[in-house]
Amino acid sequence: MTDTLQSSLESGILTVRLNRPDQMNAFTIEMGEALIEMLDQADANDAVRAIIFTGNGRAFCAGMDLSSDGNVFGLDESVDPNSADMVKNRDVGGILTLRMFRMKKPLIGAINGASVGVGSTMQLPMDVRIASEKAKFGFVFSQRGVTLESCASWFLPRLVGLPKALEWSYTGKVFGAEDALAGGLISEILAPDALLDRAQEIARSFTEGTSAMSVAANRQLLWRMMGAEHPMEAHKIESRTMLHSSMRDGKEGVQSFLEKRTPEFTDKVSDGAPAGFDWDQEPGWS
């Protein structure tokens, strides 16, 4: 992992800081690859129960680093966009958000400052986004002459509704934390010095006294079922996960409740998904 990121693990909470403060944490291909590697490691580590993302310095992420040589988005311009070779020329922001989508640990964005372009779209698969009073957001792609990326056309309307997603995408305007809160992009606005404490409080509420397996399965159920065609799809998979979990941590959960004590859950996420549920499955490129 490169010095574009800093991370620390304490009491099951992994805090990840984007670490290019002199460049307002502008996103690079190297940073994207480092984030994906970090997510892989965190998912495989049972000691990690939740992940907080924030930025060092005054910004969260000021979008793509536009000072790089060649195609600033890291794409090979010799590839025909309609060819099969595009599988090797994918948007790195999209690869990152797809990895976030598959995560088994809750993701919390503590947005400390400017976050535009990919700085905004990378937040969309996070489960909670809270922001400093100084935070700024912007889906600025129309003002740069490019399209949405990082799977934003899938995530954004599901989070804020289609009319607001259209408005923000058409105008490309930069907006503050109050507009982000009103639009449903974030859930809270805090003073800058209270932001991380609140993010940690939220993370603890997800991790203390809960089953890691239950949280992992519930995260995947809720995100994946947003695209289901019928509630029967949820019924089929929930019936399997409910049976699986009821025979494991579910027994401890019921017994601890009856005995009025703190549960001691032992089911490990690293042992694999509940029966009949492949949470690493992803449609292939075609």
C-alpha positions as CSV (number, residue, x, y, z in Angstrom):
1,M,0.0,0.0,0.0
2,T,1.3,3.4,-0.9
3,D,1.7,6.6,1.1
4,T,-1.5,8.0,-0.7
5,L,-3.4,6.4,2.3
6,Q,-2.9,6.2,6.0
7,S,-4.8,3.8,8.2
8,S,-5.2,2.8,11.8
9,L,-7.2,0.0,13.5
10,E,-8.6,0.5,17.0
11,S,-11.3,-1.5,18.8
12,G,-12.4,-3.1,15.5
13,I,-12.7,0.2,13.7
14,L,-10.4,0.9,10.8
15,T,-9.9,4.6,10.0
16,V,-8.6,5.2,6.5
17,R,-7.3,8.7,5.6
18,L,-6.7,9.9,2.0
19,N,-3.2,11.3,2.3
20,R,-2.3,13.8,-0.4
21,P,-3.1,16.9,1.6
22,D,-0.9,19.2,-0.4
23,Q,-3.0,18.3,-3.5
24,M,-6.3,18.3,-1.6
25,N,-6.2,14.5,-1.7
26,A,-6.8,14.6,-5.4
27,F,-7.5,11.1,-6.7
28,T,-4.9,9.1,-8.7
29,I,-4.9,5.6,-10.2
30,E,-2.4,4.7,-7.6
31,M,-4.7,5.9,-4.8
32,G,-7.6,3.9,-6.3
33,E,-5.6,0.7,-6.5
34,A,-4.4,1.3,-2.9
35,L,-8.0,1.7,-1.7
36,I,-9.0,-1.6,-3.4
37,E,-6.1,-3.4,-1.9
38,M,-7.0,-2.0,1.5
39,L,-10.7,-3.1,1.1
40,D,-9.6,-6.6,0.2
41,Q,-7.4,-6.8,3.3
42,A,-10.1,-5.4,5.6
43,D,-12.7,-7.8,4.3
44,A,-10.4,-10.8,5.0
45,N,-9.5,-9.5,8.5
46,D,-12.0,-10.5,11.2
47,A,-10.5,-7.9,13.5
48,V,-12.0,-5.2,11.3
49,R,-15.7,-4.6,12.0
50,A,-16.3,-1.2,10.4
51,I,-14.3,1.3,8.2
52,I,-14.3,5.1,8.4
53,F,-13.0,7.1,5.5
54,T,-11.8,10.7,5.8
55,G,-9.1,13.0,4.4
56,N,-5.9,14.5,5.8
57,G,-5.8,18.3,5.5
58,R,-8.6,20.6,4.5
59,A,-10.2,18.4,1.8
60,F,-11.7,14.9,1.6
61,C,-10.9,14.5,-2.1
62,A,-10.8,17.3,-4.7
63,G,-11.6,14.9,-7.6
64,M,-9.3,13.4,-10.1
65,D,-5.7,14.7,-10.3
66,L,-6.0,16.6,-13.5
67,S,-2.2,17.4,-13.6
68,S,-1.2,13.9,-14.7
69,D,0.2,13.2,-18.1
70,G,-1.8,11.5,-20.9
71,N,-5.4,10.7,-20.3
72,V,-5.9,12.2,-16.8
73,F,-8.6,9.5,-16.1
74,G,-6.1,6.8,-16.6
75,L,-7.7,5.4,-19.7
76,D,-6.0,4.0,-22.8
77,E,-7.2,6.2,-25.7
78,S,-6.1,3.7,-28.3
79,V,-8.9,1.3,-27.3
80,D,-12.2,1.5,-29.2
81,P,-14.9,2.2,-26.6
82,N,-17.1,-0.4,-28.4
83,S,-14.6,-3.2,-28.5
84,A,-14.1,-6.2,-26.3
85,D,-10.8,-4.7,-25.2
86,M,-12.7,-2.2,-23.0
87,V,-12.6,-4.9,-20.3
88,K,-9.0,-4.0,-19.8
89,N,-9.8,-0.2,-19.9
90,R,-12.3,0.1,-17.1
91,D,-12.9,3.2,-15.0
92,V,-10.9,2.7,-11.8
93,G,-13.5,4.6,-9.8
94,G,-16.1,2.1,-10.9
95,I,-13.8,-0.8,-9.9
96,L,-13.4,0.8,-6.5
97,T,-17.1,1.4,-5.9
98,L,-18.0,-2.1,-7.1
99,R,-15.5,-3.4,-4.5
100,M,-17.2,-1.2,-1.9
101,F,-20.6,-2.7,-2.9
102,R,-19.3,-6.2,-2.2
103,M,-17.9,-5.3,1.2
104,K,-19.0,-7.2,4.3
105,K,-18.1,-4.5,6.8
106,P,-20.1,-1.2,7.2
107,L,-18.5,1.8,5.5
108,I,-18.8,5.3,7.0
109,G,-17.7,8.5,5.2
110,A,-16.6,11.3,7.5
111,I,-16.4,14.1,4.8
112,N,-14.1,16.7,6.2
113,G,-13.9,19.2,3.3
114,A,-14.1,19.5,-0.5
115,S,-15.2,16.3,-2.2
116,V,-16.0,16.8,-5.9
117,G,-16.0,14.5,-8.9
118,V,-14.7,11.1,-7.9
119,G,-14.4,12.5,-4.4
120,S,-18.3,12.6,-4.3
121,T,-19.0,9.4,-6.3
122,M,-16.7,7.2,-4.2
123,Q,-18.9,8.0,-1.2
124,L,-22.0,6.6,-2.8
125,P,-21.6,2.9,-1.8
126,M,-20.8,3.9,1.8
127,D,-23.5,3.1,4.3
128,V,-23.4,6.4,6.2
129,R,-22.1,9.7,5.1
130,I,-21.7,12.6,7.6
131,A,-20.0,15.9,6.9
132,S,-18.2,18.8,8.4
133,E,-19.7,22.2,8.1
134,K,-16.9,23.0,5.7
135,A,-17.6,20.1,3.3
136,K,-18.4,20.7,-0.3
137,F,-19.8,18.3,-2.9
138,G,-20.2,18.3,-6.6
139,F,-20.9,15.9,-9.5
140,V,-19.0,18.2,-11.8
141,F,-18.6,16.0,-14.8
142,S,-20.8,18.1,-17.1
143,Q,-18.6,21.1,-16.5
144,R,-15.5,19.0,-17.4
145,G,-17.1,17.6,-20.6
146,V,-17.2,14.0,-19.4
147,T,-19.8,11.6,-18.0
148,L,-20.7,10.2,-14.6
149,E,-18.3,7.5,-13.4
150,S,-17.8,5.2,-10.4
151,C,-21.2,3.6,-11.1
152,A,-22.8,6.9,-10.0
153,S,-25.7,6.5,-12.5
154,W,-26.7,3.4,-10.5
155,F,-26.0,4.6,-6.9
156,L,-26.9,8.3,-7.0
157,P,-30.6,8.1,-7.9
158,R,-31.1,5.2,-5.5
159,L,-29.7,7.4,-2.7
160,V,-31.2,10.8,-3.4
161,G,-34.0,10.1,-6.0
162,L,-33.9,10.6,-9.7
163,P,-34.9,14.3,-9.8
164,K,-32.1,15.4,-7.5
165,A,-29.6,13.1,-9.3
166,L,-30.6,14.7,-12.6
167,E,-30.2,18.2,-11.2
168,W,-26.8,17.7,-9.7
169,S,-25.5,15.8,-12.8
170,Y,-26.9,18.2,-15.4
171,T,-25.6,21.4,-13.6
172,G,-22.4,20.0,-12.3
173,K,-22.7,22.6,-9.5
174,V,-20.7,22.5,-6.3
175,F,-22.9,22.7,-3.2
176,G,-22.4,22.8,0.5
177,A,-23.3,20.5,3.4
178,E,-26.7,22.0,3.9
179,D,-27.8,21.2,0.3
180,A,-26.3,17.7,0.7
181,L,-28.3,17.1,3.8
182,A,-31.5,18.4,2.3
183,G,-30.9,16.3,-0.8
184,G,-30.3,13.1,1.3
185,L,-26.7,12.6,0.3
186,I,-25.5,13.0,3.9
187,S,-27.3,12.3,7.2
188,E,-25.6,14.8,9.6
189,I,-23.6,18.0,9.6
190,L,-21.0,18.5,12.4
191,A,-18.4,21.0,13.6
192,P,-15.0,20.0,12.1
193,D,-13.6,18.9,15.5
194,A,-16.6,16.7,16.2
195,L,-16.7,14.9,12.9
196,L,-14.4,11.9,13.6
197,D,-15.8,11.4,17.1
198,R,-19.3,11.1,15.7
199,A,-18.1,8.7,12.9
200,Q,-16.5,6.5,15.6
201,E,-19.7,6.6,17.7
202,I,-21.7,5.4,14.6
203,A,-19.2,2.7,13.9
204,R,-19.4,1.4,17.5
205,S,-23.2,1.3,17.3
206,F,-22.7,-1.1,14.4
207,T,-20.1,-3.3,16.0
208,E,-20.8,-3.5,19.8
209,G,-23.1,-6.3,20.8
210,T,-23.8,-7.3,17.2
211,S,-22.9,-10.4,15.2
212,A,-20.3,-9.7,12.5
213,M,-21.9,-12.3,10.3
214,S,-25.4,-10.8,10.7
215,V,-24.1,-7.3,9.9
216,A,-22.2,-8.7,6.9
217,A,-25.2,-10.6,5.5
218,N,-27.6,-7.8,6.2
219,R,-25.4,-5.3,4.4
220,Q,-25.3,-7.4,1.3
221,L,-29.0,-8.3,1.5
222,L,-30.0,-4.6,1.6
223,W,-27.7,-3.4,-1.1
224,R,-28.3,-6.2,-3.5
225,M,-32.1,-6.4,-3.1
226,M,-32.4,-2.8,-4.3
227,G,-32.1,-4.2,-7.8
228,A,-34.4,-7.2,-7.3
229,E,-37.5,-7.4,-9.6
230,H,-39.8,-8.9,-6.9
231,P,-39.9,-9.3,-3.1
232,M,-39.9,-13.0,-3.7
233,E,-36.2,-12.7,-4.5
234,A,-35.6,-11.3,-1.0
235,H,-37.8,-14.0,0.5
236,K,-35.8,-16.8,-1.2
237,I,-32.4,-15.6,0.0
238,E,-33.6,-14.5,3.4
239,S,-35.0,-17.9,4.1
240,R,-31.6,-19.4,3.5
241,T,-29.6,-16.8,5.4
242,M,-32.1,-17.0,8.3
243,L,-31.8,-20.7,8.6
244,H,-28.0,-20.6,8.4
245,S,-27.7,-17.8,11.0
246,S,-30.3,-19.3,13.4
247,M,-28.2,-22.4,13.7
248,R,-25.0,-20.4,14.6
249,D,-24.9,-17.0,16.2
250,G,-28.6,-17.0,16.4
251,K,-28.5,-19.6,19.1
252,E,-26.2,-17.4,21.2
253,G,-28.3,-14.4,20.5
254,V,-31.4,-16.0,21.8
255,Q,-29.7,-17.6,24.8
256,S,-28.0,-14.4,25.9
257,F,-31.3,-12.5,25.6
258,L,-33.0,-15.0,27.8
259,E,-30.1,-14.9,30.3
260,K,-30.0,-11.1,30.2
261,R,-26.3,-11.0,29.3
262,T,-24.1,-9.6,26.6
263,P,-23.9,-12.1,23.7
264,E,-20.6,-13.7,22.7
265,F,-20.9,-14.2,19.0
266,T,-18.3,-16.5,17.3
267,D,-19.4,-16.8,13.7
268,K,-16.6,-15.3,11.6
269,V,-17.1,-13.5,8.3
270,S,-13.9,-15.0,7.0
271,D,-15.5,-18.5,7.3
272,G,-17.7,-17.7,4.3
273,A,-21.1,-16.5,3.3
274,P,-24.3,-18.1,4.7
275,A,-25.5,-21.2,2.9
276,G,-26.9,-20.5,-0.5
277,F,-25.6,-16.9,-0.6
278,D,-22.5,-16.0,-2.6
279,W,-21.7,-12.5,-1.5
280,D,-18.6,-12.2,-3.7
281,Q,-20.5,-13.0,-6.8
282,E,-20.5,-10.2,-9.4
283,P,-21.8,-10.2,-13.0
284,G,-19.0,-10.4,-15.6
285,W,-18.1,-7.8,-18.1
286,S,-19.8,-8.3,-21.5
